Amino acid sequence: MTSRLRQSGRRSHFGGVGSDERYDGRTGNPARLFKAVRWTAGRFAPRAFILMYHRIAEPGSDPWALSVSSRHFAAHLEILKKYTHPMGLLDLVDHLQDGKVPRRAVVITFDDGYADNLYEAKPLLERHDIPATVFLPTGHIGESEEFWWDKLDRLLLNSHTLPKRPHLEVNGRSHVWELAESYDHQETGSPHGSDESKKGLQPCSRRSLYFSVYRLLLPLSEQDRQACLQEIQGWISGVPKARPAYRTLSPEEVELLGRGALVEIGAHTITHPFLSAHPEAFQQREIKQCKIDLEAITGRPVNSFAYPHGDYDERSVALVRQAGFVCACSIEENSVCRHSDPFLLPRFKVNNYNGEAFIRRLLGIWALK
């Protein structure tokens, strides 16, 4: 789950990405864009980039824009296969250790371990023979409950009624919100945290409430967070049921996902905490035990790690090294060069782009300096 992503405001000279663009091989000028990908990637010193996905799905509610449709993901893979050099994360790290980075190298990663990673993503990866790494929080493997941010979405954005003045006690402090009478499910706005991305959010709307409560719950322990969710559930009459489409992988499905040589299973802690908000002993257990648990499930070494929410401090990085991992991924947006720290590898979040918009995203990435 991504919460600290800082989208770059820079644009390539090929223009911005329009949500109304349609790519089917006939519209626009894909040939020109494909040539631009090669030209742009070849202009600079060798560097790679890592893409971050979460879900391959089309859910009814997706406040964090975590989902990419199967059709769009297939288009992404087709483009990557034809115009870049896809490779595994550990292969890229091997190149870094040798002081070399292949030109146009691309790595695909997934965070969180939604079940659709097995049923939607892996068949498409196999069809195009493109490797990927999937980072899993072991405490959620086999859970019937949704991730807490999805449950919060279900309670606040998909229930019929909420009190006009919701009230929540968090760490001994009282928080009260004023809600408008009406609620528009089509309200615009992105949750990524910058002033620019907050445009379109109305201060008295349910979406505004969702992101406000999310920020309060983010640094809490899992126990305290669940207590708050229970209190929020008490606000609502007729609580919507948990949604099967949002479920996580079972242990058997994790083993199936990692079977073969194409998909690497990586660690993402036990409870997906905001690591820097917790003491060192807590961080150590979350990091080290996740590795142990995943190796027991898969029967394979687990060598890569991703910081939940992209959050870490100096202790986190040191503990990942001490646990025996080979590399770790952040969510800072940057390319990977031969000087990159293998325990702070940057990544670019991928949204639900159609083919042409995805190409423009690649051009924007390669044009960054």
N, C-alpha and C positions, 0 to 999 in steps of 0.2 A: 504494500500500500504506500502510495506516494503522498506526502503532505508538505514537504519542504522544497518541492521542485521550483526552481526559478527559471521561468521561460526567458529566453533571450529576446530582446527587443530588436535585434538586428535583422535586416532583410537582405537577401541576395538581389542582384540587379535583374533577376529573372521575374521578380514580382512576388506578391504575397500569395498565401493559400486561400482560395475561396471555397466555402462550404458547398457552393452550388456547382462546382466543377464536376464533370463526368468524364471518366476515362474508360474507353472501351477499345482502344487501338485505332479509332477512326476520328474521334473528336480532338480538337486542339491541334497541337503539332508535337506528338510524342517523339518523333524522330529527332527533332531539334533538341528536345529536353534530354533525350538519351545521350546525344553527343555532348551536351553541356555537362552531364554527369561525369563523363570520361575526361573532358577538358578541365573541369573544375578540380577533380580529384588528382589530376596529374600536375597541377600547377605548383603544389606545395610539397614540402618534405614528407617522406613517408609517414603516415599516421593512420590509425584505425579508429573506428567508433563502435560503441556498444549501444544497442537499442534495448529499451525497456518496455515490455508489455506486461499486462496483468491477466486479462481475460480475452478469450475468443468467443464472443457471445453477443446477443442483441437483447439485453434486459430491458424491462419496462421502466426501470428507474436506475440512474447511473450518475449521481451527483458529482463524482470525482472523475468522470470520463475515463474509466478504467477499461472499457470494453472496445474491442475492434471486431467487426463482423467477419464471419468466415470468408465472405466474398472479398472483402478488402484485404484481409490477411493473405489470402491466396495471391492477390495482385502484388502485394508487398514482396512475397517470396519470389514470384516470377521476375520481378524487377531486380531484386538482389542477386538472384541466380545468374541473370544475363549480364548485369552491368557492374557487379562488385565481386569481391572475393570473400564469400561467407566462410567462417571458420569457427571452431569451438573456443570457448573462453580460455580453457587451459592451454590450448595450442597458441593462442595469442600471448599468454603469459610466458610460455616457453620462448617465443620470439623476443619478448621484452628482456628476458634474462640473457639472451644472446646479443642484445643491443640492436635488434633489427625489428622493424614493423613493416609487414607487407603493404604495398599501396592498395588502396580501396578495400582494405580488410574490414569486415563487418561481423559483429557477434550479436546474436539474439539471446535475450534473457527474458524470463518471466518471474514475477514476484507473487508470492502468497499461496499458490497451490490450489486454485479453484479446479473443480472436477473437469471443467471444459478444456483445461490444458491437455488432458488425456484424450478426450473424445472429439475435440474440434482441432486443437493445435497440432498434436502429434501426427495424425494422418496427413495433414498438409505438409508438415516438415518432412515426412517420409516421402511424399510424392515428389518433392523438389530436392530431396537429399541434402537438406540444410540442417546443421546441428543447432542445438539450443541448450541453455542451462535454465533449470527451474528451481527457484529458491523457496524452500518450504519451512514454515513455522510448525514444529512437531506437535505442539500443544493443541493444534487445530485439526490434525489429521484424524479422520474418522468422526469428527464432530457433526452432530445433526443441527446444531445452532449455526447461524450465520456469523461471519466476522462482526465485531462490535460496531464498526462503522456502517456495515450493511443493516444490522439490526436497528441502529439509530435512524437510518434512512427509512426503514419499514415503519418505525414508530412515528417519526415526525413528518415524513413526506408522503406516507401512503396510508395513514389512518384517516377516518372520516371526521373525527372531532378532536379538538385540543382545547384546553382551557384558554380563556382570553388572556390571562396573566399567569403563564407557567412559572413555577417556582422550584428551584433546585438548590440543595445544600451540597457544596463541594469543599472538602477540607475545612469545614467549620465556617465557611463564608456563604452567605445567602445571595442567590442570583435570581432576578426577576426580569421577565421579558413582557413586552406589550405586543400582542398580535393583532393584526388587522382582521376585520370580519371575513374578508374574501381571501381566497388563495388561488393563484394561477399556477398550474403545473408547468406551464410553458415559460415561466419566468426565466430570463436569461441571466448569465453570469457564470464565471468560472471560480472554483474554490481554491486556486493555487496560492493566494495570499498577498499578491501585490495590489496596489491601489488600482492599477489598470485592469486587473482581472476581476475586481469587485464591481465593475460597472454593470448596471442592470439589476443588482440585488437591492430589493426594497428593505429598509431597516425593520419593518414590522411584518415581514413575510416569513413563511415557514422555512424557506431555504436559508434566510439569514439566521433564523433560530438554529437550524441544523448546524451550520458552520460555527456558530458561537458556542453551542454545546460541545461540538467536536473538539474545539480548542481547549475547553475545560477538562474534558475526559482524557485527552491525549497523554499527558504526563503521569496519569494515575497508575497504580498497580492494577493488575487484572481483577483482584478481589474488590477493590474500591470502585473500579469502573463498572463492574457488574452490579454492585449495589446501587449506583446511580441509574443505571439502565432499568433496574427494577423499580426505582422510584418514578422514573419517566413513564414506565409502562402503566403505573397507577393513575397517570393523568388521563388515560384513554379508556373509553368504553368500547368493547368489541375490538380487541387488539388483533390486527392482521396476523395470520399464521406465517411461520417461517417458510421461506420460498426455496423449494428444492433446487431451482436453477442457480442459486447462490451458494450451494454447498461446496465443501472442500473434499479433497481426495481421501479415500480410505487407505489403510495400510496396504491392502492388496492392490489398489489402484496406483499407489506410489511405486510399488515394485514393477507393475506393468509399464508405467510411464518411463522408468529408468531402464527397462529391459532393452538390450541391444546397445549399439555404440553411438546412437544419434543424440539421445537426450541425457545430459548430465544432471544429477540431482545435487543441489547446493543447499546450504543451511541459511536459515532466516530467523534464528532464535527459537525459543519455545512458545512464548506468549505474544510475540510481536510488539515488544515494549518500545517506548521512547527512551533509548538506552541512557543518554546523558542525564536523565532525571533521576537515575537510580544509583545506589552505592556500588562499589566495585565488586563485592561478593555476589550481589544479585546479577550483575552483568556477566560475571565469570560463569555462573551456573547456566544462564540463558544461552550463552555462546557455546560453551564446551559440551553441555548435555545434549544440545540439539545435534551436534555432530555425532555423538555416541548413539543417539536414538536413530538417526537416519542411517547410519552404517549398519545397525542391527536390522532395520527394515529391508534395506536394499542388498545387504551382503557385499557392499562395495565401499571403497574409501570415499569420503566426502571431503573435497579439497577446496571448495569455493564457498564464499559467504557473502551475504548482502545485508547491509545495515537497515533494519526496519525503519520506515518513514524517512530513510536517508539520514538518520540522526546518529551521531557518534561524538565521542570526545577522545582525548589522548588515551584514556584508560581503555576505551572500547577497542581502539586499533591495536594497542599492545596485547590485549587479551585474545584477540583474533589470531595474532601471530603465535602467541603462546599455546593456543589450542591446537596448533598444527595445520592450520589452513595455508594454502598456497597463495590465495588472493582474496580480495574483498571488493565489492562494488558499492559505490555511493550513488547519489542521484544528482551530483553536480554536472552541469552540462558543459562538456568539453571533449575534445578528441584525445585519443591515446597516442602518445609518442614514446620514443625510446627512453625518455627521462621520467615517464609516469611512475608513480608509486603503485606497485601491484596490490597494495592494501587500501588504496583510495582511488580505484578505477572509476572514471566518470561515465555517465550514461545519458542518453537522450530518450525521453519519454515519447512514445508513439501514440498518437490519437487515431480516431477512426477515419483515417484519410482514404479517399479513393486513390486509384493508381497515379493519376497526374499530380494530385496534391502531395502524395508520398514522394514523388520524384522532386518536387519543389522543396520539400522538407530536407531531402538529402542534399540538394544544392545549397540550401541555407546552412546546413551543418558543415559542409566542406568549405564554404566561403568564410566561416568564422576563423579569426586569427588569434 
